[in-house]
Amino acid sequence: MSLRKINTTELNISIETFRRYILLKQGLLGAYRFSGKPGALEYVKQAGCIQFDPINICGRNAELTLQSRVKGFKKQHLSELLYKDRALIDYTDKELSILPAVDLPYLERWRQTARRNSADYPGIEEFAEDALAYISKHGPVSSATLPIEGEIIWGSAIHWSGNRHGKTNAARSVLEQMFSDGRLVIHHKEGTKKFYDLAERHISPEILNAPDPNVEPIDHIKWGILRRMGAIGALWNRRSDSFLGIWGMDAALRTRAFAELAAEGRIIPLSVSEISVPLYIKADDMPLLEAASERKRYKKRCEFIAPLDPLMWDRNLIEAVFGFRYRLEIYVPAEKRLFGYYVLPIVFGEEFIGRIEAAANNTTGELIIKGLWLEPKVKWSMALSDSLHAACERLANFNGCSETTYSEAAQKALEQIGKG
C-alpha cells in the first residue's frame, strides 16, 4: 500500500491514486458495483440525492446518472422506486432532487421555512384548505385538474417556482406550497406534469412526523458536508456548488464543520500531489482509498456522465484532479457554444476523455450522435473505439432506440481521430 502520512493529520497520495479512488467510489471503474433496481437505490443512498432536471434529450439527468453506473438500469426502475415502492421521494436537497424517503426528517428546516412562507402571501392558506378537502375526496391532482381558478402572488421559499413579484397560476402555487411544506408529495408524473397526493397516504408517520435529528445548526451543516462527500467522493474546504442546499452554511461555519469532523475522526484529510489544498474523504471510505493505492489493473469502461451528475457537482475539483474543464452550455447562445446544447462528459478507464452530444428521436427510433469531441491528449485505439461504440449502443437501448446514427460532424470527428 502506497499511503503514508506526511504529518500527524494528513495522508500523502498521488493524484493517480486519487483519480482511481474517485472513480471507484462513483462505481465508474472496473466491474459494476451497482446492478438493477436494488443497485439504483443503493447508489442514491450513497450519494444522498441525485439532481432532478426535466430536460429530456437522451434521458433526464437523474436517469442518466443511474444509467452510467447501474448495470441493467431501466427508466422504469426509478419510477417504481419513487411512485410504487416509495423508497425514494422528490424534494429539495441539492436543488430539486430525488432522495431516500427515510432522509426526509433531516430536511425539516426546509419544510419549516416553507410553512412560514405561506404567511407572506394572503389567500394561499384558504386555497390550501380547499385543495386538501378536494384531494382527500378525489385523490391525486395536477394543477390542471385541481378546481382552483385564477392567479395569486406567491413564490416558493425553497426553490425557483412561483413569482414573488407578480401573479402566477393559483392551482399550481397552492400545490407547490403544500409540496414544499410537507403536506403533499408527488404521487406520479406524466412526462413533466406532476400529480400530487396527501403525504400521509404514502409516507409512514414515523418518517413524516419525525423531528429533525440535527437540533443545532452546526450539526446540520456537518451532516450536509458528509452527505456531499458521499456523493462526490471527496471535498475541499472552499466555495463550491456542491454545498448548495446545506442550510445556513457560510465560510466560517464550513471551516468549523470541517475542523470538527476531522477532530472527531469522521473525515480524513489528504495531501494529493498537484493539488495545493487538502482534500477530505469520509473515514468510512479509507478501505476504498487503500484499494485504489494498490495499482490493480481495473477493466476500462466507457461511460457517458450526466451534466448534473454528483461527480460533476464541483466542476473546479474535477478540473483540478482530472484536467478536464466542463461547462453546461444550455443557456449559451448557439453561436457562442464551444461544443453543443446538451453535452455529456465521457469517462474511459481512469480519465475524462471528451464529450458527446446525443439526441433520441422517438419518432424514428434513432439515437443521433450529433457531436463528438475528444481531448487532445487522448490516443485512439481499437479498445477505445469499441468501448465508445458500445456505450452509444447502450444509450440507444436505454432510450428505446433500435438504431444509432452519426451526424456528418460526428462521423468526421471519428475519422479524424482514427487518423491521429
C-alpha positions as a Markdown table, in Angstrom:
| # | Residue | x | y | z |
|---|---|---|---|---|
| 1 | Met | 0.0 | 0.0 | 0.0 |
| 2 | Ser | 1.4 | 3.4 | -1.0 |
| 3 | Leu | -0.4 | 5.6 | 1.5 |
| 4 | Arg | 1.8 | 7.4 | 4.0 |
| 5 | Lys | 1.4 | 10.2 | 6.5 |
| 6 | Ile | 3.3 | 13.5 | 5.8 |
| 7 | Asn | 2.4 | 14.8 | 9.3 |
| 8 | Thr | 0.2 | 13.7 | 12.2 |
| 9 | Thr | -3.0 | 14.6 | 10.3 |
| 10 | Glu | -2.7 | 14.2 | 6.5 |
| 11 | Leu | -2.1 | 11.3 | 4.2 |
| 12 | Asn | 0.1 | 11.8 | 1.2 |
| 13 | Ile | -1.2 | 10.2 | -2.0 |
| 14 | Ser | -0.5 | 10.6 | -5.7 |
| 15 | Ile | -3.0 | 12.2 | -8.0 |
| 16 | Glu | -3.3 | 9.0 | -9.9 |
| 17 | Thr | -4.4 | 7.1 | -6.8 |
| 18 | Phe | -6.9 | 9.8 | -6.0 |
| 19 | Arg | -8.4 | 9.7 | -9.5 |
| 20 | Arg | -8.7 | 6.0 | -9.2 |
| 21 | Tyr | -10.4 | 6.3 | -5.8 |
| 22 | Ile | -12.9 | 8.9 | -7.1 |
| 23 | Leu | -14.0 | 6.7 | -10.0 |
| 24 | Leu | -14.1 | 3.5 | -7.8 |
| 25 | Lys | -16.3 | 5.4 | -5.3 |
| 26 | Gln | -18.6 | 6.5 | -8.2 |
| 27 | Gly | -18.9 | 3.0 | -9.5 |
| 28 | Leu | -17.4 | 4.0 | -12.9 |
| 29 | Leu | -14.2 | 2.0 | -12.9 |
| 30 | Gly | -13.8 | -1.8 | -13.2 |
| 31 | Ala | -16.7 | -4.2 | -12.6 |
| 32 | Tyr | -20.1 | -2.7 | -11.9 |
| 33 | Arg | -20.7 | -2.1 | -8.2 |
| 34 | Phe | -24.4 | -1.4 | -8.7 |
| 35 | Ser | -27.0 | -3.6 | -10.5 |
| 36 | Gly | -30.7 | -3.4 | -11.4 |
| 37 | Lys | -33.3 | -1.6 | -9.3 |
| 38 | Pro | -31.7 | -2.5 | -6.0 |
| 39 | Gly | -28.4 | -1.1 | -7.3 |
| 40 | Ala | -30.2 | 2.2 | -8.2 |
| 41 | Leu | -31.5 | 2.5 | -4.7 |
| 42 | Glu | -28.1 | 1.7 | -3.2 |
| 43 | Tyr | -26.4 | 4.3 | -5.3 |
| 44 | Val | -28.9 | 7.1 | -4.3 |
| 45 | Lys | -28.3 | 6.1 | -0.7 |
| 46 | Gln | -24.6 | 6.5 | -1.2 |
| 47 | Ala | -25.0 | 9.9 | -3.0 |
| 48 | Gly | -27.6 | 11.1 | -0.6 |
| 49 | Cys | -29.6 | 12.5 | -3.5 |
| 50 | Ile | -29.4 | 12.8 | -7.3 |
| 51 | Gln | -30.4 | 16.0 | -9.0 |
| 52 | Phe | -33.7 | 16.2 | -11.0 |
| 53 | Asp | -33.9 | 18.2 | -14.2 |
| 54 | Pro | -36.8 | 18.0 | -16.6 |
| 55 | Ile | -34.8 | 18.3 | -19.8 |
| 56 | Asn | -35.0 | 15.1 | -21.8 |
| 57 | Ile | -32.7 | 14.9 | -24.8 |
| 58 | Cys | -31.3 | 11.4 | -24.4 |
| 59 | Gly | -32.8 | 10.7 | -21.0 |
| 60 | Arg | -33.3 | 13.0 | -18.0 |
| 61 | Asn | -30.5 | 13.9 | -15.7 |
| 62 | Ala | -31.5 | 11.5 | -12.9 |
| 63 | Glu | -31.9 | 8.7 | -15.3 |
| 64 | Leu | -28.6 | 9.3 | -17.0 |
| 65 | Thr | -26.9 | 9.5 | -13.6 |
| 66 | Leu | -28.1 | 5.9 | -12.8 |
| 67 | Gln | -27.6 | 4.6 | -16.4 |
| 68 | Ser | -23.9 | 5.3 | -16.3 |
| 69 | Arg | -23.1 | 3.2 | -13.2 |
| 70 | Val | -26.0 | 0.8 | -12.6 |
| 71 | Lys | -25.8 | -2.3 | -14.7 |
| 72 | Gly | -29.1 | -3.1 | -16.4 |
| 73 | Phe | -30.8 | 0.1 | -15.2 |
| 74 | Lys | -34.1 | 0.9 | -16.9 |
| 75 | Lys | -36.1 | 4.2 | -16.6 |
| 76 | Gln | -39.0 | 2.3 | -15.1 |
| 77 | His | -36.8 | 1.3 | -12.1 |
| 78 | Leu | -36.5 | 4.9 | -11.0 |
| 79 | Ser | -40.3 | 5.5 | -11.5 |
| 80 | Glu | -41.0 | 2.4 | -9.4 |
| 81 | Leu | -38.7 | 3.4 | -6.6 |
| 82 | Leu | -40.4 | 6.8 | -6.4 |
| 83 | Tyr | -44.0 | 6.1 | -7.0 |
| 84 | Lys | -44.6 | 2.4 | -6.3 |
| 85 | Asp | -42.1 | 1.3 | -3.7 |
| 86 | Arg | -41.9 | 4.8 | -2.2 |
| 87 | Ala | -38.3 | 4.1 | -1.2 |
| 88 | Leu | -37.3 | 7.4 | -2.9 |
| 89 | Ile | -39.0 | 10.8 | -2.8 |
| 90 | Asp | -38.9 | 14.0 | -4.8 |
| 91 | Tyr | -37.9 | 17.0 | -2.7 |
| 92 | Thr | -35.4 | 19.8 | -2.4 |
| 93 | Asp | -31.8 | 18.9 | -1.4 |
| 94 | Lys | -29.1 | 19.8 | -4.0 |
| 95 | Glu | -31.7 | 21.9 | -5.8 |
| 96 | Leu | -34.7 | 19.8 | -6.9 |
| 97 | Ser | -33.6 | 16.3 | -6.1 |
| 98 | Ile | -34.6 | 12.6 | -5.7 |
| 99 | Leu | -33.6 | 11.2 | -2.3 |
| 100 | Pro | -34.2 | 8.3 | 0.1 |
| 101 | Ala | -37.6 | 8.8 | 1.8 |
| 102 | Val | -36.0 | 7.9 | 5.1 |
| 103 | Asp | -33.9 | 11.1 | 4.9 |
| 104 | Leu | -36.9 | 13.4 | 4.9 |
| 105 | Pro | -36.6 | 14.3 | 8.6 |
| 106 | Tyr | -33.1 | 15.7 | 8.0 |
| 107 | Leu | -34.7 | 18.3 | 5.7 |
| 108 | Glu | -37.2 | 19.5 | 8.2 |
| 109 | Arg | -35.6 | 23.0 | 8.1 |
| 110 | Trp | -36.8 | 23.3 | 4.5 |
| 111 | Arg | -40.3 | 22.4 | 5.4 |
| 112 | Gln | -40.4 | 24.8 | 8.4 |
| 113 | Thr | -39.3 | 27.6 | 6.2 |
| 114 | Ala | -42.0 | 26.8 | 3.6 |
| 115 | Arg | -44.6 | 26.8 | 6.4 |
| 116 | Arg | -43.5 | 30.2 | 7.5 |
| 117 | Asn | -43.5 | 31.3 | 3.9 |
| 118 | Ser | -47.2 | 30.9 | 3.4 |
| 119 | Ala | -47.9 | 33.7 | 5.9 |
| 120 | Asp | -46.3 | 36.2 | 3.5 |
| 121 | Tyr | -49.0 | 35.5 | 0.8 |
| 122 | Pro | -52.6 | 36.3 | 1.7 |
| 123 | Gly | -55.1 | 33.8 | 0.4 |
| 124 | Ile | -52.7 | 30.9 | -0.1 |
| 125 | Glu | -53.9 | 29.1 | 3.1 |
| 126 | Glu | -57.6 | 29.5 | 2.1 |
| 127 | Phe | -56.8 | 27.9 | -1.3 |
| 128 | Ala | -54.8 | 25.2 | 0.6 |
| 129 | Glu | -57.8 | 24.2 | 2.7 |
| 130 | Asp | -60.0 | 23.9 | -0.4 |
| 131 | Ala | -57.3 | 21.8 | -2.1 |
| 132 | Leu | -56.8 | 19.5 | 0.8 |
| 133 | Ala | -60.5 | 18.8 | 1.0 |
| 134 | Tyr | -60.7 | 18.1 | -2.7 |
| 135 | Ile | -57.7 | 15.8 | -2.7 |
| 136 | Ser | -59.0 | 14.0 | 0.4 |
| 137 | Lys | -62.1 | 13.1 | -1.5 |
| 138 | His | -60.9 | 12.7 | -5.1 |
| 139 | Gly | -57.3 | 11.6 | -4.9 |
| 140 | Pro | -54.2 | 12.8 | -6.8 |
| 141 | Val | -54.5 | 16.0 | -8.8 |
| 142 | Ser | -52.3 | 18.1 | -11.1 |
| 143 | Ser | -52.5 | 21.9 | -11.4 |
| 144 | Ala | -54.7 | 21.3 | -14.5 |
| 145 | Thr | -57.2 | 19.1 | -12.6 |
| 146 | Leu | -57.5 | 20.9 | -9.3 |
| 147 | Pro | -60.6 | 23.0 | -9.5 |
| 148 | Ile | -59.0 | 26.3 | -8.3 |
| 149 | Glu | -59.0 | 29.1 | -10.8 |
| 150 | Gly | -57.4 | 32.4 | -11.1 |
| 151 | Glu | -54.0 | 33.8 | -10.2 |
| 152 | Ile | -52.2 | 34.7 | -7.0 |
| 153 | Ile | -49.0 | 36.3 | -5.9 |
| 154 | Trp | -46.8 | 33.5 | -4.5 |
| 155 | Gly | -43.2 | 32.4 | -4.6 |
| 156 | Ser | -41.5 | 29.3 | -3.1 |
| 157 | Ala | -39.2 | 29.8 | -0.2 |
| 158 | Ile | -37.1 | 26.7 | -1.1 |
| 159 | His | -36.8 | 26.6 | -4.9 |
| 160 | Trp | -37.5 | 28.5 | -8.0 |
| 161 | Ser | -41.2 | 28.0 | -8.6 |
| 162 | Gly | -43.8 | 30.8 | -8.4 |
| 163 | Asn | -43.5 | 34.5 | -8.8 |
| 164 | Arg | -42.8 | 36.8 | -5.8 |
| 165 | His | -43.3 | 39.9 | -7.8 |
| 166 | Gly | -46.3 | 39.2 | -9.9 |
| 167 | Lys | -49.3 | 36.9 | -10.2 |
| 168 | Thr | -49.0 | 33.3 | -11.1 |
| 169 | Asn | -51.3 | 30.3 | -11.5 |
| 170 | Ala | -53.2 | 29.8 | -8.2 |
| 171 | Ala | -53.7 | 26.0 | -8.5 |
| 172 | Arg | -50.0 | 25.4 | -9.3 |
| 173 | Ser | -49.0 | 27.7 | -6.5 |
| 174 | Val | -51.1 | 26.1 | -3.8 |
| 175 | Leu | -49.9 | 22.6 | -4.8 |
| 176 | Glu | -46.2 | 23.7 | -4.8 |
| 177 | Gln | -46.7 | 25.4 | -1.4 |
| 178 | Met | -48.1 | 22.2 | 0.2 |
| 179 | Phe | -45.4 | 20.1 | -1.5 |
| 180 | Ser | -42.7 | 22.4 | -0.1 |
| 181 | Asp | -44.1 | 22.4 | 3.5 |
| 182 | Gly | -44.7 | 18.6 | 3.5 |
| 183 | Arg | -48.4 | 18.3 | 3.3 |
| 184 | Leu | -48.3 | 16.8 | -0.2 |
| 185 | Val | -46.0 | 14.5 | -2.1 |
| 186 | Ile | -45.6 | 13.9 | -5.8 |
| 187 | His | -47.8 | 10.9 | -6.4 |
| 188 | His | -46.6 | 10.3 | -10.0 |
| 189 | Lys | -45.6 | 12.2 | -13.2 |
| 190 | Glu | -46.9 | 12.1 | -16.7 |
| 191 | Gly | -43.9 | 13.4 | -18.6 |
| 192 | Thr | -43.2 | 16.7 | -16.8 |
| 193 | Lys | -46.7 | 17.0 | -15.4 |
| 194 | Lys | -46.8 | 16.4 | -11.6 |
| 195 | Phe | -49.7 | 14.8 | -9.8 |
| 196 | Tyr | -49.9 | 15.4 | -6.0 |
| 197 | Asp | -51.4 | 13.5 | -3.2 |
| 198 | Leu | -51.6 | 13.7 | 0.6 |
| 199 | Ala | -48.2 | 12.9 | 2.1 |
| 200 | Glu | -49.8 | 10.9 | 4.9 |
| 201 | Arg | -51.1 | 8.4 | 2.4 |
| 202 | His | -47.6 | 7.5 | 1.1 |
| 203 | Ile | -45.1 | 8.2 | 3.9 |
| 204 | Ser | -45.1 | 6.5 | 7.3 |
| 205 | Pro | -45.9 | 8.6 | 10.3 |
| 206 | Glu | -42.5 | 7.6 | 11.8 |
| 207 | Ile | -40.8 | 9.4 | 8.9 |
| 208 | Leu | -43.3 | 12.2 | 8.1 |
| 209 | Asn | -43.7 | 13.4 | 11.7 |
| 210 | Ala | -40.1 | 12.7 | 12.9 |
| 211 | Pro | -38.2 | 15.7 | 14.3 |
| 212 | Asp | -35.0 | 16.9 | 12.7 |
| 213 | Pro | -32.2 | 14.7 | 14.1 |
| 214 | Asn | -29.9 | 17.6 | 13.9 |
| 215 | Val | -31.0 | 20.1 | 16.5 |
| 216 | Glu | -28.1 | 22.5 | 16.3 |
| 217 | Pro | -27.3 | 24.3 | 13.0 |
| 218 | Ile | -23.7 | 23.2 | 13.1 |
| 219 | Asp | -24.8 | 19.6 | 13.3 |
| 220 | His | -27.0 | 20.0 | 10.2 |
| 221 | Ile | -24.0 | 21.5 | 8.4 |
| 222 | Lys | -21.7 | 18.7 | 9.4 |
| 223 | Trp | -24.4 | 16.2 | 8.2 |
| 224 | Gly | -24.7 | 18.1 | 4.9 |
| 225 | Ile | -20.9 | 18.0 | 4.3 |
| 226 | Leu | -20.7 | 14.3 | 5.0 |
| 227 | Arg | -23.7 | 13.8 | 2.6 |
| 228 | Arg | -22.0 | 15.7 | -0.2 |
| 229 | Met | -18.7 | 13.9 | 0.5 |
| 230 | Gly | -20.6 | 10.7 | -0.1 |
| 231 | Ala | -22.0 | 12.0 | -3.3 |
| 232 | Ile | -18.7 | 13.2 | -4.9 |
| 233 | Gly | -16.2 | 11.1 | -3.0 |
| 234 | Ala | -14.1 | 14.0 | -1.7 |
| 235 | Leu | -14.4 | 17.7 | -0.9 |
| 236 | Trp | -12.2 | 20.6 | -0.2 |
| 237 | Asn | -12.9 | 23.4 | 2.3 |
| 238 | Arg | -13.5 | 26.1 | -0.3 |
| 239 | Arg | -16.5 | 27.6 | -2.0 |
| 240 | Ser | -18.3 | 25.0 | -4.2 |
| 241 | Asp | -21.6 | 24.4 | -5.9 |
| 242 | Ser | -21.6 | 21.0 | -4.2 |
| 243 | Phe | -22.6 | 22.8 | -1.0 |
| 244 | Leu | -25.8 | 24.1 | -2.4 |
| 245 | Gly | -28.7 | 23.0 | -0.3 |
| 246 | Ile | -26.8 | 22.9 | 3.0 |
| 247 | Trp | -29.0 | 25.1 | 5.2 |
| 248 | Gly | -27.3 | 28.2 | 6.8 |
| 249 | Met | -23.7 | 27.4 | 5.9 |
| 250 | Asp | -21.2 | 30.3 | 5.4 |
| 251 | Ala | -17.4 | 30.1 | 5.0 |
| 252 | Ala | -16.8 | 30.4 | 8.8 |
| 253 | Leu | -19.3 | 27.6 | 9.7 |
| 254 | Arg | -18.0 | 25.5 | 6.8 |
| 255 | Thr | -14.4 | 25.8 | 8.2 |
| 256 | Arg | -15.6 | 25.0 | 11.7 |
| 257 | Ala | -17.6 | 21.9 | 10.5 |
| 258 | Phe | -14.6 | 20.6 | 8.6 |
| 259 | Ala | -12.4 | 21.0 | 11.6 |
| 260 | Glu | -14.8 | 19.3 | 14.0 |
| 261 | Leu | -15.4 | 16.4 | 11.6 |
| 262 | Ala | -11.7 | 15.9 | 11.3 |
| 263 | Ala | -11.2 | 16.1 | 15.0 |
| 264 | Glu | -14.0 | 13.5 | 15.5 |
| 265 | Gly | -12.3 | 11.2 | 13.1 |
| 266 | Arg | -15.2 | 11.2 | 10.7 |
| 267 | Ile | -13.3 | 12.7 | 7.8 |
| 268 | Ile | -9.6 | 12.2 | 6.7 |
| 269 | Pro | -7.5 | 15.0 | 5.2 |
| 270 | Leu | -5.4 | 14.1 | 2.2 |
| 271 | Ser | -2.4 | 15.8 | 0.6 |
| 272 | Val | -2.8 | 15.0 | -3.1 |
| 273 | Ser | 0.1 | 15.6 | -5.4 |
| 274 | Glu | -0.6 | 18.5 | -7.8 |
| 275 | Ile | -3.4 | 19.8 | -5.6 |
| 276 | Ser | -2.5 | 22.9 | -3.5 |
| 277 | Val | -5.1 | 22.4 | -0.7 |
| 278 | Pro | -6.1 | 19.4 | 1.4 |
| 279 | Leu | -8.9 | 17.2 | 0.2 |
| 280 | Tyr | -11.1 | 15.3 | 2.6 |
| 281 | Ile | -12.8 | 11.9 | 2.4 |
| 282 | Lys | -15.1 | 10.1 | 4.7 |
| 283 | Ala | -13.3 | 7.8 | 7.2 |
| 284 | Asp | -15.6 | 5.0 | 6.1 |
| 285 | Asp | -14.1 | 5.3 | 2.6 |
| 286 | Met | -10.5 | 4.5 | 3.7 |
| 287 | Pro | -10.7 | 0.9 | 2.5 |
| 288 | Leu | -11.6 | 2.1 | -0.9 |
| 289 | Leu | -8.7 | 4.5 | -0.9 |
| 290 | Glu | -6.4 | 1.7 | 0.1 |
| 291 | Ala | -7.7 | -0.4 | -2.7 |
| 292 | Ala | -7.1 | 2.5 | -5.2 |
| 293 | Ser | -3.5 | 2.7 | -4.0 |
| 294 | Glu | -2.6 | -0.9 | -4.8 |
| 295 | Arg | -2.2 | -0.2 | -8.5 |
| 296 | Lys | -4.5 | -3.0 | -9.5 |
| 297 | Arg | -5.5 | -3.0 | -13.2 |
| 298 | Tyr | -9.2 | -2.4 | -13.5 |
| 299 | Lys | -11.2 | -3.1 | -16.5 |
| 300 | Lys | -11.8 | 0.1 | -18.5 |
| 301 | Arg | -15.3 | 1.1 | -19.0 |
| 302 | Cys | -16.6 | 3.9 | -21.3 |
| 303 | Glu | -19.5 | 5.8 | -19.6 |
| 304 | Phe | -21.4 | 9.0 | -20.5 |
| 305 | Ile | -21.8 | 11.2 | -17.5 |
| 306 | Ala | -25.0 | 13.3 | -16.9 |
| 307 | Pro | -24.4 | 17.1 | -16.9 |
| 308 | Leu | -25.7 | 17.4 | -13.3 |
| 309 | Asp | -24.2 | 14.1 | -12.1 |
| 310 | Pro | -22.9 | 14.2 | -8.5 |
| 311 | Leu | -19.5 | 13.6 | -9.9 |
| 312 | Met | -19.8 | 17.0 | -11.7 |
| 313 | Trp | -21.2 | 19.0 | -8.7 |
| 314 | Asp | -17.8 | 20.6 | -8.1 |
| 315 | Arg | -16.5 | 21.2 | -11.7 |
| 316 | Asn | -13.5 | 23.1 | -10.4 |
| 317 | Leu | -12.5 | 20.0 | -8.4 |
| 318 | Ile | -12.8 | 17.8 | -11.4 |
| 319 | Glu | -10.7 | 20.2 | -13.4 |
| 320 | Ala | -8.0 | 20.2 | -10.8 |
| 321 | Val | -8.0 | 16.4 | -10.4 |
| 322 | Phe | -8.6 | 15.2 | -13.9 |
| 323 | Gly | -7.5 | 18.2 | -16.0 |
| 324 | Phe | -11.0 | 18.3 | -17.6 |
| 325 | Arg | -12.9 | 21.5 | -17.9 |
| 326 | Tyr | -16.7 | 21.1 | -18.3 |
| 327 | Arg | -19.4 | 23.7 | -18.6 |
| 328 | Leu | -23.1 | 23.0 | -19.5 |
| 329 | Glu | -24.0 | 25.3 | -22.4 |
| 330 | Ile | -27.7 | 25.0 | -22.5 |
| 331 | Tyr | -28.1 | 28.7 | -21.7 |
| 332 | Val | -25.3 | 29.8 | -24.0 |
| 333 | Pro | -26.4 | 31.2 | -27.4 |
| 334 | Ala | -25.8 | 28.6 | -30.1 |
| 335 | Glu | -23.2 | 30.7 | -31.9 |
| 336 | Lys | -21.1 | 31.1 | -28.7 |
| 337 | Arg | -21.1 | 27.4 | -27.7 |
| 338 | Leu | -17.8 | 25.7 | -27.7 |
| 339 | Phe | -19.5 | 22.3 | -28.0 |
| 340 | Gly | -23.2 | 21.6 | -28.0 |
| 341 | Tyr | -26.6 | 22.2 | -26.3 |
| 342 | Tyr | -26.7 | 19.1 | -24.1 |
| 343 | Val | -23.2 | 17.5 | -24.0 |
| 344 | Leu | -22.2 | 14.6 | -21.8 |
| 345 | Pro | -18.7 | 14.2 | -20.4 |
| 346 | Ile | -17.1 | 10.8 | -21.4 |
| 347 | Val | -15.1 | 8.7 | -18.9 |
| 348 | Phe | -12.9 | 5.9 | -20.2 |
| 349 | Gly | -10.9 | 4.0 | -17.8 |
| 350 | Glu | -9.3 | 6.4 | -15.3 |
| 351 | Glu | -9.7 | 9.5 | -17.4 |
| 352 | Phe | -12.2 | 12.0 | -18.8 |
| 353 | Ile | -11.5 | 11.7 | -22.5 |
| 354 | Gly | -14.0 | 14.0 | -24.1 |
| 355 | Arg | -17.6 | 14.9 | -24.7 |
| 356 | Ile | -20.6 | 13.6 | -26.7 |
| 357 | Glu | -23.9 | 15.1 | -27.8 |
| 358 | Ala | -26.6 | 12.6 | -28.4 |
| 359 | Ala | -30.3 | 13.0 | -29.0 |
| 360 | Ala | -33.0 | 10.3 | -29.0 |
| 361 | Asn | -35.6 | 10.6 | -31.8 |
| 362 | Asn | -38.7 | 8.7 | -30.6 |
| 363 | Thr | -40.4 | 9.1 | -33.9 |
| 364 | Thr | -37.7 | 7.3 | -36.0 |
| 365 | Gly | -36.3 | 5.2 | -33.2 |
| 366 | Glu | -32.8 | 6.6 | -33.7 |
| 367 | Leu | -30.2 | 7.8 | -31.3 |
| 368 | Ile | -28.4 | 10.5 | -33.2 |
| 369 | Ile | -24.8 | 11.2 | -32.3 |
| 370 | Lys | -24.7 | 14.9 | -33.1 |
| 371 | Gly | -21.2 | 15.7 | -31.9 |
| 372 | Leu | -18.1 | 14.1 | -30.5 |
| 373 | Trp | -15.1 | 15.9 | -29.1 |
| 374 | Leu | -12.1 | 14.0 | -27.6 |
| 375 | Glu | -9.4 | 15.7 | -25.5 |
| 376 | Pro | -6.2 | 16.5 | -27.3 |
| 377 | Lys | -4.2 | 14.1 | -25.1 |
| 378 | Val | -6.4 | 11.1 | -25.9 |
| 379 | Lys | -4.7 | 8.4 | -28.1 |
| 380 | Trp | -7.1 | 6.5 | -30.4 |
| 381 | Ser | -7.1 | 2.7 | -30.0 |
| 382 | Met | -9.4 | -0.1 | -31.1 |
| 383 | Ala | -10.3 | -0.7 | -27.4 |
| 384 | Leu | -11.4 | 2.9 | -27.1 |
| 385 | Ser | -13.3 | 2.7 | -30.4 |
| 386 | Asp | -15.1 | -0.5 | -29.5 |
| 387 | Ser | -15.9 | 0.8 | -26.0 |
| 388 | Leu | -17.2 | 4.1 | -27.4 |
| 389 | His | -19.5 | 2.5 | -29.9 |
| 390 | Ala | -20.7 | 0.0 | -27.2 |
| 391 | Ala | -21.6 | 2.9 | -24.9 |
| 392 | Cys | -23.5 | 4.6 | -27.7 |
| 393 | Glu | -25.5 | 1.3 | -28.3 |
| 394 | Arg | -26.2 | 1.1 | -24.5 |
| 395 | Leu | -27.5 | 4.7 | -24.6 |
| 396 | Ala | -29.7 | 3.9 | -27.6 |
| 397 | Asn | -31.2 | 0.8 | -26.0 |
| 398 | Phe | -31.8 | 2.8 | -22.8 |
| 399 | Asn | -33.8 | 5.3 | -24.8 |
| 400 | Gly | -35.7 | 2.6 | -26.7 |
| 401 | Cys | -33.9 | 3.3 | -29.9 |
| 402 | Ser | -33.2 | 0.5 | -32.3 |
| 403 | Glu | -30.6 | 2.3 | -34.4 |
| 404 | Thr | -27.6 | 4.6 | -33.8 |
| 405 | Thr | -26.7 | 7.1 | -36.5 |
| 406 | Tyr | -23.9 | 9.6 | -36.6 |
| 407 | Ser | -24.1 | 13.1 | -37.9 |
| 408 | Glu | -21.7 | 14.2 | -40.6 |
| 409 | Ala | -19.8 | 16.2 | -38.0 |
| 410 | Ala | -19.6 | 13.2 | -35.5 |
| 411 | Gln | -18.5 | 10.8 | -38.3 |
| 412 | Lys | -15.9 | 13.3 | -39.4 |
| 413 | Ala | -14.6 | 13.6 | -35.9 |
| 414 | Leu | -14.3 | 9.8 | -35.6 |
| 415 | Glu | -12.4 | 9.6 | -38.9 |
| 416 | Gln | -10.0 | 12.4 | -37.9 |
| 417 | Ile | -9.4 | 10.8 | -34.5 |
| 418 | Gly | -8.7 | 7.5 | -36.2 |
| 419 | Lys | -6.1 | 9.1 | -38.4 |
| 420 | Gly | -4.5 | 10.6 | -35.4 |
